[in-house]
Amino acid sequence: MKMERSADAGGLGMSGHRQHSGTVKRRLWGGLRQQWKLLGLFEIDQQHEFYSLTCMMKEGLAAATQNNINNAPTNELSDDDYRLETTWIHKDFTMKTFAGPVFASLRGSLGMTEQEYQQSLCSENCYLQFISNSKSKADFFLTNDKRFFLKTQNKREIKFFLANLKIYMEHLKKFPHSLLVKFLGVHRIKITRRRKKYFIVMQSVFYPDDRINSRYDIKGCEVSRWTEPAPEGSQIIVVLKDLNFEGQYIILDQQRPWLLRQVEIDAHFLWRLNVLDYSLLLAHQPLHHDECHQSLSFATLIMRTKKSVNPGSPPIHTGIAPVPGAILEDDSTLNLEQLQARLASGVGTIQTCPEHSGPGSDEADLPDFRAQNRRLLPNLKNPLHVIDGPEQRYFIGIIDIFTVYSCKKRLEHLWKRLRHPGRSFSTVSPQTYCFRLCHWVQDHTK
């Protein structure tokens, strides 16, 4: 299904407005821009190579979100919604939006309004370019408020994701506290006389990042998993890796069983999609004094429990957790000893799932999913990726879920076995990758 609409007349008129206010903006934001450069973030201003592209992205996204504002999507999604492709025609480019109603529904389930989403993506303030140490050739853009990432993807990755979009949505519906990154839009921009660019919009796991002091990209292996830290006292943002984290722990106390179980659930889901090479993003910051050992009023506890069970939707359980972040116990809840025994022995829920069963069939094997979604969420705009321990606030999410274990990856696995005998590396089977990440989280949490 394809729809074409002209969005030119109702656009934001960004180019003219930016030219008119460019001098003023440079003066107002000059100091902040210099600060961002120190942090490895670069404002995409008029002198930047991606300025024209990001302006077009904004204009196209403004038209797409405005359509959702004017025509509120229905609650029930159809198969046609997953196949829908809407093309927005602009003066110098066209923007195609894939499965628009599906992503609008997901944004709504996260408690996010279309106006809020549009304001962040399409504000007059410039996007930021994030310089990643990833081996990927993708370009990373960050909204000015640092709430959303826009990342370019190749056509194969987009095709894979859209083919599995329904399964992804079903997983998030069943496990609304999933640590999988929340993808909020898939688009393609075609600029006159230039190649098509596909890009995704996703929530930033590290939001809000005001006080984050360390960031890590974890894959559970050792080869090429060290990054030189920034010089002491430097403000440069460096995303560290597995070997940089050795000797440290994620200290959660009562929330540890929840995290172990959720990582297992999400990694199992990706195994069933035949996916590998995903990363567990991790960051932490110290809690303020008034956030440590906080006691909540009964009314606040009720409100946060309802929000925690299923954000943006009616609650499915009305019990009260005894402490912030704790899981309510019932007969079906998996305890820590069971999880450790299963991971240590390599048998249990994950191992015994039939190999021929399709993605998403793990639901019947996880009877404790209701208990798994009962931790209390912090009062933040990004609560699903934030977990408070006794002294630290942790930001945790799983990203880069588009790499399929193809014939090319199998050959890469064989080559790396010869090159790195006896060492662990990222290119392994999805099953091995799943177990290894679960073990890493188990070994590095307290």
N, C-alpha and C positions, 0 to 999 in steps of 0.2 A: 504494500500500500504506500502510495507516495502522494504528498500534498505539496503544492507550491504556492507560496504567498509572498507578496511584495512587502518587505519590511523597511523599505527605504524611507518612506515619508514619515514613519513614526519612530525612526531611530533616535539615538541620543544626540546626534550632531556633534560627535566627540572631536573630530579633527578641527572644526572651526573654533569650538570652545577652547580646546587646548592651545591653539595658536594664540587666541586672544589673551588667555590667562597664563601663558607659559612663563613670562618674565616674573610675574608675581609669585607663581608657584615655586620657581627655582629659588627665589629669595627666601620664601617661607620655609621651604623644606630642605634648604641647603645643608643646614647643620645636621638634620636627621639623616640625610643621604650620606654624608660623610661617616656618620656612625654606622649605618648599614654596611658600607664598604669595609669597615673594619671587621664586621661580623661575617663576611663572605656573602652578603646579600647586596645586590646592585639594583638600584631603581631604574626601571626601563623608561627613561625620559626620551625627549625628542632626538637626542644624539645617539641613542642605543639602536643596535642593529635590529632588535625585535620590536621596536616601538610601533611600526606600522602594523605588524602582525597582531600584536596584543590589542591595539585599538579596534581592529576588525573583529577579533574574538569578543571583545566587550560588546560591540554593536550587535553582533549575531546573538550573543547570549541574552542581551537585553530584550531583543524581539521574541526569543523563545520563551523566556520567563514571563514576559508580559502577556503572552498568549495563555499561559497557565493561570495568571492572575485574572484575566478576563473570562476564561472558560475553566472554571474549577473542575479538576478531574474527578471522576466517580470513584467510590471506594473499591468497587469490584473491578479487577483487571481481567481483560479477556486475552485470548491468544493473539488477536489482532493488535492489541496494545504492545505486545512484545515484539511484533514484526513491523510496527509503524515506523516510517521514515518520513520526516517532514523537512522540506527544503525551503529555506528562507532566502529570497533573492534581494541582494543589495546592489549598490552602484558598481563596486569594483570586485565583488566576491559573492559567493553563495555559501551558506552555512546549512549543513544537514544535521538534524537532530535525530538520534536513534532512540526508539522506545521511550519517547518523552513522558507519556502518562505513567510508565513504570517508575521512572526515577523521581517524578513528582510525588508519587505515592510513598516512595521510600523517604524522601525529605520530610513529608508530612508525618510519617511514623516516628521520625526522630525529633518531632516537636519544632520543626523549622518551617516558617512561613515562606511563601514564594517571594513576598516583598523583602524579607530579611535576606534571602538568598540572592536576590537581584541586587540589593543595595551593596552587598559585599563584593560580588563579582563585577559589578558595572559602575562602581563609584568613579568620581572624577580623578581620584588619586591613582597614580601609576601602579602597575604590577611591579613585583620584585622578581629578579632572576636569582634562583638559588643554584650555586655552583656545587654540584654533587660529586663525590668521589666514586660514584658508581661506574662500572664498566659499560653500562648502557649508553647508547648514543642519544638517548631521549633528552629533550629540553624540559626543564622544570621552571614553572612560573608560580609565584605565590601572590595571593591577593594582598592588597596593601595592609589589611588588618591581620594578615598571616593566618587566616582561618581556613582557607581552601587552597589546595594545590591544583594546578593544571599541568598535565604531563602529556607530552606527545608519545604516541604509540604507533607501531607499524600495523599494517592492515591485517596481517595474520593474527596478531594479538587481539585486535578488536573483534575480529570474526569469531575467535575462540570464546571471548568473554560474552558476546551477544548470544552465541549458541547455548551458553550455560547460564544466561541471566536468570531464567526462571528458577533454576536450581539454587542459585545464589540467593535470590529473594526468599525462597522457601526456607533456606537455612537461617537467614536473619529473622524470619518470622518465628521460627521454632526456637531459636536461641537469640533473643533480642540483645543479650549482653555479649554476643560474639565479639572477639577481638579482631576479626577481619576488618580491614579498612573499608569505610563506607564510600562506595562510588556513587556519585550524585548526578552524573551526566556523561553521555558519550556523544561526541560531535565530530564532524568532518568539515573543514574549511577549504574551499577551492578559490584561489586568487587567480585573476586573469594572468595567463602566460606563466603560471607557476604550478608546481606539483601540489597534489592534494595533501593535506595534513590532517591526520586523525589525532584527537586528543580526548582525554578524560578529565573530569572534575572530581576531586575526592577531598574528604575532610583531612585536615592535617592532624596527625596523631599528637603532635607536640603543640597543642593549643589549649590555653594561652601559655606562651613560652617565656613570660617576663622574667621568671626567676630560675629557669632551668640551668643547671650548671654542668651537666654531662649528658651526652647523647651517644647511643650505641645502636649498631646494626648487627644483629645476631643471626647466624646461620647454623650454629652448633658444630662447626668444624674448625680446622686449624690452618690449612693452606691458604695463604694470601689473606689472613684474617687479623692482620695487625696494621694499624694506622698510626703514623707519627703524631703524637699529641701536639696541640698548640703550645707555644712557649709559655712558661709560667707568667701569669699576669696578663696574658694576651686576651683580647676580647673576640678573637676569630672563632667562628663556629666550626668545629671539626667533629664529624660523626665517626666515632671510634668503632672498633670491631671486637670479635670474640676474645682474642688474646689480650686486648686491653682491659677486659673485664675480669680476668683471672684473679682470684684472691678476694673478690667482692661477692656480696650477696644481695638479693632482693629480700628485704626483711618485712614480712607482712603479718606474721603471727596468725590470727584467726582467719585471715583471708587467703592464706596459702592453699588450702584444699580447693577453694574455688578456682584460683588461677591455674593450678595443675590440671584440674578437670577441664576447664575451658580451652586451654591450649591443646589438650588431647582431642577434644571435640572438633576444634577448628582444623588441626593438623590432619585428623582422620578424614574430614571432609575434603581437604585438598588432595590427600592421597587418592581418594576415590575419583577425583577429577584427573588423576594421572599427572599431577603438578608437582614441581620441585623448585628449588632455588629461591623460595620465598624467604623473607626476613622477618624476624621479630624485632620491631623497633622498641627501644627502651630508653627512657630518660628519667631523671629524678631531680627533685628539689627539696630543700628542708621545709618542713611544715612551720607555719607561724606558731608562736607560743599558744595562742588561743585556739589553734586547730588541733593541738595534741590532746589526746584523752578528752575530747569534747563530750559533753553530755547534752542530749537533745531533748527538747520538750516533747510531750506526747503528741501534740498537734503536728509538730515538724516531723516526728518519726512516722506518723500516719501518711503525711504528704509524700515524704521521700520513699516510703515503702511502695506506695502506689506507682510512683514514677519509676522506681527501680524494676518492678516486676515486668513492665512492658512499656517503655517510654513512648509517649504519644498515643497510647491506646488504653482501653479500660483494663484494670488489673485482673489477673487470673487467680490471684491468691491474696487473702486478706490478713495473713499472719504478720506478726511483728518480729523483726530480728532483734536480739537482745543488745547487740552493739553495732555501731556503724560498720558495715562491710561484712558482717558475719552471715553465714548461710543458715537458714532455718533447717533444723534437722527433721527428717521423717524416715520411715522405714526404707525408702528407696534411695536415700542419699548415699553416694559413694564416699566412703571415708578414706583418709590418707593412707592407711595401711593397705587397703585393697588396691588403691591406685599404684602404690609402690611395688606391691607384689606382682601386679599385672605387668608393669613396665619392666621389672627386673627379670621376670620369667619369659617375657615376650609372648604371652598368651592372654586371652581375655577378649574384651569387647572388640578391640581393633583387629587382633590377629585372626579371630574366628569368623569375621564377616566374610560371606562367600565372595570369592574373587570375581565371579561373573555377575554379581548384582550391580545394578546401575548406581550412578551418583545420587545421593540423597536417600538411599535405602537404609542408611544407618539409623534413621529415626526410630525404627522398631526396636533397635538394640540399645536405646538410651532412655530407659523409663524414668530417669531422674531429672529430666530436662526442666521440670517445674522448679525443683529445688535449686537447680543450677542458676536460675535467674532471680534469686532473691537477695542478692547483696544490695546494700543501700548505696545509691550513687551520690557522689558529692554534688553540691549546688554549683555546678559550672556549666558553661555552654558546650563542653565536650566530655560529658560525664562517663560515656561508655568506654573511653580509653584511659580513664584516670582511676587509680586505686591508691587509697591512703593506707600506709603502714603506720606504726606507732610514732615514727619520727620523720619519715620521708614520704613525699607524694610521688608516685610513679606514673609515668605515661607509657602505656604499652599497647601495641597494635601489630597486626600482621599485614605486610604489604608485598607487592610484586608477586601476584598470584597468576601470572599469565604464561609461565614457562612450562611447556608440556614435555614429557619424557619421550621424545621422538627418536628416530633412528640416529639422527645427528648427535643427540645427547648421549645415546648409548655408546656411540663410537668415542665421544669425548670422555666418557667414563672409563673405557678401556685404556685410552691414552694416558689419562691421569693416574691410573693404577700403576702403569709402567714408570711414569715420571716421578710419582710420589709414593713409593712402596712403604707400606706400614703407616701412612699418615692419612688423616681424614680430610676430605675435600668436598666441595658443594655438589658436584655432579654425581649423584648416586640415584638409585631407584626411589620413586615416591614413597614406597613403604619404608625403606631405610631412612629416608629424610624425615619422615613423620616421627618414627621412633626416636631418632637422634635428637630432634628438637625437644621432644617431650622429656628425654633424659636430661638435656641441658637445663631446662627449667627446673626440674626436680633437684638437680645437683647444685643449683645456684640460688635457691630460695630457702628461707628459714621462716 
